Amino acid sequence: MSQLASSRLLCFDVYGTLVDWETGILAAFQPTLDQSHAQFPAEQLLTLYHELERHQQTQTPDMPYSQLLATIHPVWATRLGLPTPSLEASLRFGDSVGNWPAFPDTVAALTRLARYYKLVVLSNVDRESFAKTNKGSLQGFPFDLVITAQDVGSYKPDVRNFEYMLRTVKERFEVDRAQVLQTAQSQFHDHHPARAVGIKSVWIVRPGAIMGNVAEAVFDWRFDTLGEMADAVGE
């Protein structure tokens, strides 16, 4: 645990790690289901969503996330055999990010971890969507640095996002690669690419999470919740 405590900077994924994006996405899609009185298992909905999101991110890496969500919304509905939603409904879905709830332990854990580390965001959303989240369910938490996919021009798991972050924290805080801990739930978006560029990582499992899992889990430390990580660092 000593190396965990001696690192200088935590680089956070937000949606899936700090914010319960699965609950948020399902809630935002519920009106589309309700229109057709349709029901599907959460795993089926989220597995398809993740597939469509990743495909669109690959096809349009410079598309802002809220626009990307609005783009895949009608495709998601059609793939489920539902009527094509209205443009207004798709735009509402795209704008829903700021309403997605934080996990109950997030803000308190961030406050505790800020005593020991610089706290940096490396998120796959756009600047405006993150600002809404930060003002909303993250209660205005003062991160030391926020980097979005919109800033980089690509989406994780593209390693360019991680290299951009590493260059920026070196310039801004004089923090080296070896002093950074990627702190995230998603193996797909965060842990595997972090390992590829030589960043150690802390896996916040969020038990029951569906999206972002892969067959092989790679990590240096593992905790079920961010609160548990804060407990370990503060010991």
Kinemage of the C-alpha trace (Angstrom):
@kinemage 1
@onewidth
@group {chain A} dominant
@subgroup {mainchain}
@vectorlist {calphas} color= white
{ca met a 1} P 0.000 0.000 0.000
{ca ser a 2} L 2.991 2.317 0.448
{ca gln a 3} L 3.359 2.952 -3.293
{ca leu a 4} L -0.346 3.749 -3.527
{ca ala a 5} L 0.057 6.374 -0.823
{ca ser a 6} L 3.292 7.750 -2.270
{ca ser a 7} L 1.905 8.475 -5.753
{ca arg a 8} L 1.143 12.129 -6.422
{ca leu a 9} L -1.802 12.239 -8.818
{ca leu a 10} L -5.044 10.338 -9.388
{ca cys a 11} L -6.408 10.477 -12.915
{ca phe a 12} L -10.122 9.724 -12.794
{ca asp a 13} L -12.540 8.331 -15.216
{ca val a 14} L -15.835 9.979 -14.248
{ca tyr a 15} L -18.781 8.161 -15.806
{ca gly a 16} L -18.837 4.666 -14.365
{ca thr a 17} L -16.376 5.498 -11.588
{ca leu a 18} L -17.584 8.689 -9.909
{ca val a 19} L -20.981 8.909 -11.612
{ca asp a 20} L -23.424 6.022 -11.986
{ca trp a 21} L -23.720 6.305 -15.752
{ca glu a 22} L -25.565 3.000 -16.129
{ca thr a 23} L -28.423 4.219 -13.931
{ca gly a 24} L -28.334 7.592 -15.662
{ca ile a 25} L -28.402 6.163 -19.178
{ca leu a 26} L -31.250 3.782 -18.407
{ca ala a 27} L -33.288 6.543 -16.785
{ca ala a 28} L -32.738 8.822 -19.780
{ca phe a 29} L -33.819 6.047 -22.179
{ca gln a 30} L -36.893 5.085 -20.153
{ca pro a 31} L -39.256 7.552 -21.926
{ca thr a 32} L -38.403 5.858 -25.238
{ca leu a 33} L -39.294 2.483 -23.750
{ca asp a 34} L -42.450 3.852 -22.141
{ca gln a 35} L -43.772 5.130 -25.452
{ca ser a 36} L -43.956 1.541 -26.695
{ca his a 37} L -44.700 -0.056 -23.306
{ca ala a 38} L -41.456 -1.988 -23.831
{ca gln a 39} L -39.283 -3.728 -21.283
{ca phe a 40} L -35.824 -5.205 -21.698
{ca pro a 41} L -33.253 -6.546 -19.211
{ca ala a 42} L -30.753 -3.891 -18.167
{ca glu a 43} L -27.864 -6.066 -19.344
{ca gln a 44} L -29.316 -6.290 -22.861
{ca leu a 45} L -29.909 -2.539 -23.037
{ca leu a 46} L -26.489 -1.555 -21.733
{ca thr a 47} L -24.559 -4.126 -23.768
{ca leu a 48} L -26.151 -2.791 -26.952
{ca tyr a 49} L -25.644 0.809 -25.852
{ca his a 50} L -21.951 0.190 -25.216
{ca glu a 51} L -21.546 -1.406 -28.645
{ca leu a 52} L -23.220 1.528 -30.389
{ca glu a 53} L -21.347 4.135 -28.373
{ca arg a 54} L -17.957 2.593 -29.081
{ca his a 55} L -18.720 2.283 -32.812
{ca gln a 56} L -19.785 5.914 -33.049
{ca gln a 57} L -16.761 7.095 -31.073
{ca thr a 58} L -14.518 5.244 -33.511
{ca gln a 59} L -16.324 6.674 -36.530
{ca thr a 60} L -16.499 10.268 -35.254
{ca pro a 61} L -13.751 10.759 -32.646
{ca asp a 62} L -14.128 14.536 -32.713
{ca met a 63} L -17.915 14.573 -32.187
{ca pro a 64} L -18.888 16.110 -28.810
{ca tyr a 65} L -20.338 13.496 -26.490
{ca ser a 66} L -23.789 15.030 -26.117
{ca gln a 67} L -24.118 15.072 -29.907
{ca leu a 68} L -22.813 11.518 -30.069
{ca leu a 69} L -25.500 10.385 -27.618
{ca ala a 70} L -28.195 12.099 -29.673
{ca thr a 71} L -26.828 10.350 -32.759
{ca ile a 72} L -26.898 6.837 -31.349
{ca his a 73} L -30.247 7.252 -29.558
{ca pro a 74} L -32.433 6.474 -32.608
{ca val a 75} L -30.113 3.646 -33.645
{ca trp a 76} L -30.429 2.117 -30.182
{ca ala a 77} L -34.219 2.293 -30.375
{ca thr a 78} L -34.320 0.805 -33.880
{ca arg a 79} L -31.999 -2.058 -32.944
{ca leu a 80} L -34.445 -2.914 -30.152
{ca gly a 81} L -37.353 -2.954 -32.604
{ca leu a 82} L -38.812 0.297 -31.274
{ca pro a 83} L -40.158 3.193 -33.363
{ca thr a 84} L -37.644 5.858 -34.353
{ca pro a 85} L -37.731 8.567 -31.677
{ca ser a 86} L -38.290 12.214 -32.543
{ca leu a 87} L -35.330 14.546 -32.975
{ca glu a 88} L -36.417 16.343 -29.808
{ca ala a 89} L -36.342 13.075 -27.850
{ca ser a 90} L -32.851 12.274 -29.136
{ca leu a 91} L -31.585 15.732 -28.216
{ca arg a 92} L -33.019 15.342 -24.703
{ca phe a 93} L -31.200 12.050 -24.393
{ca gly a 94} L -27.977 13.716 -25.512
{ca asp a 95} L -28.433 16.455 -22.930
{ca ser a 96} L -29.105 14.013 -20.088
{ca val a 97} L -25.473 13.595 -18.993
{ca gly a 98} L -25.660 16.390 -16.436
{ca asn a 99} L -28.546 14.605 -14.716
{ca trp a 100} L -26.748 11.297 -14.206
{ca pro a 101} L -26.299 10.642 -10.466
{ca ala a 102} L -23.011 10.409 -8.602
{ca phe a 103} L -22.376 7.286 -6.577
{ca pro a 104} L -23.228 7.960 -2.914
{ca asp a 105} L -19.610 7.721 -1.745
{ca thr a 106} L -18.046 9.853 -4.483
{ca val a 107} L -17.884 13.413 -3.147
{ca ala a 108} L -16.842 12.455 0.384
{ca ala a 109} L -14.148 10.110 -0.977
{ca leu a 110} L -12.820 12.783 -3.356
{ca thr a 111} L -12.601 15.235 -0.477
{ca arg a 112} L -10.537 12.771 1.537
{ca leu a 113} L -8.283 11.795 -1.379
{ca ala a 114} L -7.572 15.452 -2.176
{ca arg a 115} L -5.522 15.580 1.040
{ca tyr a 116} L -2.962 13.246 -0.530
{ca tyr a 117} L -3.125 13.690 -4.321
{ca lys a 118} L -3.718 16.044 -7.195
{ca leu a 119} L -7.079 14.995 -8.656
{ca val a 120} L -7.433 15.069 -12.447
{ca val a 121} L -10.364 14.188 -14.703
{ca leu a 122} L -9.809 12.336 -17.995
{ca ser a 123} L -13.323 11.882 -19.313
{ca asn a 124} L -14.925 10.759 -22.561
{ca val a 125} L -17.532 13.513 -22.463
{ca asp a 126} L -17.493 17.090 -23.776
{ca arg a 127} L -16.660 20.130 -21.677
{ca glu a 128} L -20.238 21.381 -21.369
{ca ser a 129} L -21.616 18.004 -20.270
{ca phe a 130} L -18.913 17.603 -17.641
{ca ala a 131} L -19.523 21.121 -16.363
{ca lys a 132} L -23.185 20.251 -15.828
{ca thr a 133} L -22.235 17.083 -13.952
{ca asn a 134} L -19.684 18.884 -11.823
{ca lys a 135} L -22.174 21.594 -10.923
{ca gly a 136} L -24.861 18.973 -10.268
{ca ser a 137} L -24.269 15.569 -8.706
{ca leu a 138} L -20.541 16.203 -8.053
{ca gln a 139} L -21.542 19.251 -5.978
{ca gly a 140} L -19.000 21.591 -7.555
{ca phe a 141} L -16.006 19.524 -6.475
{ca pro a 142} L -12.794 21.467 -7.309
{ca phe a 143} L -10.696 19.117 -9.447
{ca asp a 144} L -7.131 20.253 -10.095
{ca leu a 145} L -7.473 19.678 -13.842
{ca val a 146} L -10.234 18.573 -16.215
{ca ile a 147} L -9.444 16.974 -19.586
{ca thr a 148} L -12.265 15.804 -21.844
{ca ala a 149} L -12.388 13.886 -25.114
{ca gln a 150} L -13.323 17.193 -26.711
{ca asp a 151} L -9.960 18.640 -25.644
{ca val a 152} L -8.012 15.702 -27.076
{ca gly a 153} L -10.028 15.014 -30.225
{ca ser a 154} L -10.355 11.295 -29.532
{ca tyr a 155} L -12.129 8.959 -27.134
{ca lys a 156} L -10.688 6.483 -24.681
{ca pro a 157} L -9.436 3.766 -25.014
{ca asp a 158} L -7.316 5.639 -27.575
{ca val a 159} L -3.895 5.957 -25.970
{ca arg a 160} L -3.639 9.529 -27.289
{ca asn a 161} L -5.948 10.584 -24.463
{ca phe a 162} L -3.571 9.170 -21.863
{ca glu a 163} L -0.476 10.614 -23.502
{ca tyr a 164} L -2.192 14.018 -23.658
{ca met a 165} L -2.953 13.760 -19.948
{ca leu a 166} L 0.621 12.767 -19.114
{ca arg a 167} L 2.085 15.694 -21.059
{ca thr a 168} L -0.330 18.100 -19.411
{ca val a 169} L 0.245 16.989 -15.818
{ca lys a 170} L 3.999 17.091 -16.385
{ca glu a 171} L 3.754 20.674 -17.633
{ca arg a 172} L 1.212 21.785 -15.040
{ca phe a 173} L 2.271 19.929 -11.899
{ca glu a 174} L 5.732 18.434 -12.618
{ca val a 175} L 4.212 14.981 -12.098
{ca asp a 176} L 5.880 12.086 -13.918
{ca arg a 177} L 4.245 9.008 -15.423
{ca ala a 178} L 5.367 6.838 -12.511
{ca gln a 179} L 3.568 9.146 -10.073
{ca val a 180} L 0.161 8.868 -11.798
{ca leu a 181} L -2.527 6.357 -10.867
{ca gln a 182} L -5.348 5.831 -13.346
{ca thr a 183} L -8.399 5.390 -11.112
{ca ala a 184} L -11.370 3.892 -12.914
{ca gln a 185} L -14.065 1.258 -13.198
{ca ser a 186} L -13.813 0.412 -16.894
{ca gln a 187} L -11.215 -2.119 -17.916
{ca phe a 188} L -11.973 -1.388 -21.585
{ca his a 189} L -11.778 2.408 -21.478
{ca asp a 190} L -9.093 2.896 -18.823
{ca his a 191} L -7.115 0.029 -17.358
{ca his a 192} L -5.975 -1.682 -20.539
{ca pro a 193} L -4.864 1.508 -22.315
{ca ala a 194} L -3.268 2.799 -19.094
{ca arg a 195} L -1.267 -0.411 -18.880
{ca ala a 196} L -0.269 0.019 -22.545
{ca val a 197} L 1.316 3.408 -21.836
{ca gly a 198} L 2.947 2.392 -18.553
{ca ile a 199} L 0.538 3.940 -16.025
{ca lys a 200} L -0.294 2.048 -12.842
{ca ser a 201} L -4.002 1.769 -12.119
{ca val a 202} L -6.524 1.419 -9.322
{ca trp a 203} L -9.618 -0.564 -10.269
{ca ile a 204} L -12.787 0.781 -8.656
{ca val a 205} L -14.938 -2.260 -9.389
{ca arg a 206} L -18.420 -0.863 -8.682
{ca pro a 207} L -19.850 -4.395 -8.263
{ca gly a 208} L -22.677 -5.140 -10.674
{ca ala a 209} L -21.361 -2.800 -13.368
{ca ile a 210} L -22.077 -4.088 -16.876
{ca met a 211} L -20.281 -1.745 -19.262
{ca gly a 212} L -16.520 -1.637 -19.670
{ca asn a 213} L -15.784 -5.154 -18.482
{ca val a 214} L -13.415 -7.379 -20.462
{ca ala a 215} L -12.286 -10.985 -20.078
{ca glu a 216} L -8.907 -10.097 -18.568
{ca ala a 217} L -8.820 -7.574 -15.741
{ca val a 218} L -5.547 -5.678 -15.329
{ca phe a 219} L -4.832 -3.455 -12.325
{ca asp a 220} L -2.315 -2.735 -9.596
{ca trp a 221} L -4.814 -2.158 -6.774
{ca arg a 222} L -8.476 -3.042 -6.494
{ca phe a 223} L -11.313 -1.662 -4.371
{ca asp a 224} L -15.056 -2.144 -4.704
{ca thr a 225} L -15.758 1.563 -4.148
{ca leu a 226} L -13.910 4.855 -4.089
{ca gly a 227} L -14.775 5.133 -0.410
{ca glu a 228} L -12.837 1.928 0.255
{ca met a 229} L -9.839 3.362 -1.565
{ca ala a 230} L -10.015 6.537 0.545
{ca asp a 231} L -10.143 4.361 3.658
{ca ala a 232} L -6.991 2.490 2.570
{ca val a 233} L -5.043 5.640 1.700
{ca gly a 234} L -5.993 7.289 4.979
{ca glu a 235} L -4.910 4.400 7.163
